[in-house]
Amino acid sequence: MSLTKIIRDIQVKFEAIPAPSAILYNALIKRILSRPELKIAQEISQKIEKGILIDLGSGTGFLSIEIAKRAPLLNIYGIDLSRKMVEIASSNARSFKNVKFKFANAMNIPFETNFVDLIVSTGSFHHWKHPFKVFNECYRILKPDCEAWIYDGCSNPPKDEILKLKQQYGVFKYLFFSQIQKAHGFPWKIYNTKIKRLLEHTKFKHNFQMILSDGWMKIILKK
């Protein structure tokens, strides 16, 4: 069994990231992921300026805070299953009034039906033990005609995408980033087979698309 397979199995078994890993993530990993997440924050601020946004699996709050900087009228709620992540994120966001963090399970998001204007999730999909339930919960809380943007790693993107990422980040940073994506996501083939079939059986049914974006697989779900 490969190391990558072992890591993936552990991530699914333990949905919540342990406290030591949360501290490591805050200190190191976000430095590697900050560039693509800054781009996501910019895309979101162009998509929506006010309303309710849920950051599902918000980690130490980097993305939520960057969105809050760009969209001060948007109310942002970060949801995470790790109490340590919520603690660190809340500390990081002390100076922002429009972002709050909650300890909660993605299968039971503590918001009303038809309440949320946009859901975003980066790098948490591969942790979900019951993704079918999470997707349907996203459907429940979204307002009609609103979307969820689910980003997760793609471990073997097409060659033209790899070349583009190397040019954008440099070879050394790309190699490090690609190793993170291998352990934190799914292969291209899995997205286009098993995950596609899973999504077709959720309440979103055929109202979704998958797009490669900066090494992420971006799944756009529309209610």
NORQUINOR-V330618 format. One record per residue. N is the residue number from 1. RES is the residue in three letters. SS is DSSP state (~ for helix, > for strand, _ for the rest). PHI is phi in whole degrees, 0 to 359 (* if undefined). Layout:
BEGIN
N;RES;SS;PHI / N;RES;SS;PHI
END
This chain:
BEGIN
1;MET;_;* / 2;SER;_;286 / 3;LEU;~;298 / 4;THR;~;300 / 5;LYS;~;296 / 6;ILE;~;299 / 7;ILE;~;298 / 8;ARG;~;298 / 9;ASP;~;297 / 10;ILE;~;295 / 11;GLN;~;297 / 12;VAL;~;287 / 13;LYS;~;296 / 14;PHE;_;245 / 15;GLU;_;298 / 16;ALA;_;279 / 17;ILE;_;287 / 18;PRO;_;298 / 19;ALA;~;305 / 20;PRO;~;301 / 21;SER;~;292 / 22;ALA;~;297 / 23;ILE;~;294 / 24;LEU;~;298 / 25;TYR;~;301 / 26;ASN;~;298 / 27;ALA;~;275 / 28;LEU;~;236 / 29;ILE;~;299 / 30;LYS;~;296 / 31;ARG;~;293 / 32;ILE;~;281 / 33;LEU;~;269 / 34;SER;~;298 / 35;ARG;~;296 / 36;PRO;~;296 / 37;GLU;~;288 / 38;LEU;~;296 / 39;LYS;~;294 / 40;ILE;~;297 / 41;ALA;~;301 / 42;GLN;~;293 / 43;GLU;~;298 / 44;ILE;~;293 / 45;SER;~;294 / 46;GLN;~;280 / 47;LYS;~;282 / 48;ILE;_;215 / 49;GLU;_;252 / 50;LYS;_;211 / 51;GLY;>;120 / 52;ILE;>;242 / 53;LEU;>;238 / 54;ILE;>;251 / 55;ASP;>;259 / 56;LEU;>;270 / 57;GLY;_;78 / 58;SER;_;285 / 59;GLY;_;59 / 60;THR;_;273 / 61;GLY;_;91 / 62;PHE;~;304 / 63;LEU;~;295 / 64;SER;~;303 / 65;ILE;~;292 / 66;GLU;~;295 / 67;ILE;~;293 / 68;ALA;~;301 / 69;LYS;~;298 / 70;ARG;~;270 / 71;ALA;_;226 / 72;PRO;_;296 / 73;LEU;_;269 / 74;LEU;>;270 / 75;ASN;>;269 / 76;ILE;>;246 / 77;TYR;>;237 / 78;GLY;>;270 / 79;ILE;>;243 / 80;ASP;>;212 / 81;LEU;_;269 / 82;SER;_;259 / 83;ARG;~;298 / 84;LYS;~;292 / 85;MET;~;300 / 86;VAL;~;298 / 87;GLU;~;297 / 88;ILE;~;293 / 89;ALA;~;299 / 90;SER;~;298 / 91;SER;~;293 / 92;ASN;~;295 / 93;ALA;_;258 / 94;ARG;_;307 / 95;SER;_;269 / 96;PHE;_;246 / 97;LYS;_;278 / 98;ASN;_;261 / 99;VAL;>;223 / 100;LYS;>;226 / 101;PHE;>;237 / 102;LYS;>;231 / 103;PHE;>;275 / 104;ALA;_;196 / 105;ASN;_;264 / 106;ALA;_;296 / 107;MET;_;280 / 108;ASN;_;214 / 109;ILE;_;287 / 110;PRO;_;281 / 111;PHE;_;220 / 112;GLU;_;289 / 113;THR;_;295 / 114;ASN;_;56 / 115;PHE;_;245 / 116;VAL;>;254 / 117;ASP;>;270 / 118;LEU;>;201 / 119;ILE;>;243 / 120;VAL;>;232 / 121;SER;>;213 / 122;THR;>;236 / 123;GLY;_;71 / 124;SER;_;244 / 125;PHE;~;308 / 126;HIS;~;292 / 127;HIS;~;273 / 128;TRP;_;290 / 129;LYS;_;287 / 130;HIS;_;229 / 131;PRO;~;300 / 132;PHE;~;303 / 133;LYS;~;294 / 134;VAL;~;293 / 135;PHE;~;299 / 136;ASN;~;291 / 137;GLU;~;290 / 138;CYS;~;299 / 139;TYR;~;300 / 140;ARG;~;299 / 141;ILE;~;276 / 142;LEU;>;288 / 143;LYS;>;289 / 144;PRO;>;304 / 145;ASP;>;70 / 146;CYS;>;262 / 147;GLU;>;233 / 148;ALA;>;241 / 149;TRP;>;249 / 150;ILE;>;251 / 151;TYR;>;252 / 152;ASP;>;212 / 153;GLY;>;294 / 154;CYS;>;238 / 155;SER;_;282 / 156;ASN;_;219 / 157;PRO;_;292 / 158;PRO;_;301 / 159;LYS;~;300 / 160;ASP;~;294 / 161;GLU;~;290 / 162;ILE;~;299 / 163;LEU;~;299 / 164;LYS;~;296 / 165;LEU;~;292 / 166;LYS;~;297 / 167;GLN;~;292 / 168;GLN;~;283 / 169;TYR;~;254 / 170;GLY;_;90 / 171;VAL;~;297 / 172;PHE;~;296 / 173;LYS;~;295 / 174;TYR;~;297 / 175;LEU;~;300 / 176;PHE;~;293 / 177;PHE;~;298 / 178;SER;~;294 / 179;GLN;~;291 / 180;ILE;~;298 / 181;GLN;~;294 / 182;LYS;~;297 / 183;ALA;~;271 / 184;HIS;_;232 / 185;GLY;>;164 / 186;PHE;>;224 / 187;PRO;_;294 / 188;TRP;~;309 / 189;LYS;~;297 / 190;ILE;~;296 / 191;TYR;~;302 / 192;ASN;~;272 / 193;THR;~;235 / 194;LYS;~;298 / 195;ILE;~;290 / 196;LYS;~;300 / 197;ARG;~;295 / 198;LEU;~;301 / 199;LEU;~;297 / 200;GLU;~;294 / 201;HIS;_;261 / 202;THR;_;277 / 203;LYS;_;291 / 204;PHE;_;286 / 205;LYS;_;53 / 206;HIS;_;262 / 207;ASN;_;268 / 208;PHE;>;207 / 209;GLN;>;213 / 210;MET;>;239 / 211;ILE;>;226 / 212;LEU;>;285 / 213;SER;>;215 / 214;ASP;_;55 / 215;GLY;_;85 / 216;TRP;>;268 / 217;MET;>;264 / 218;LYS;>;261 / 219;ILE;>;256 / 220;ILE;>;258 / 221;LEU;>;246 / 222;LYS;>;240 / 223;LYS;_;276
END
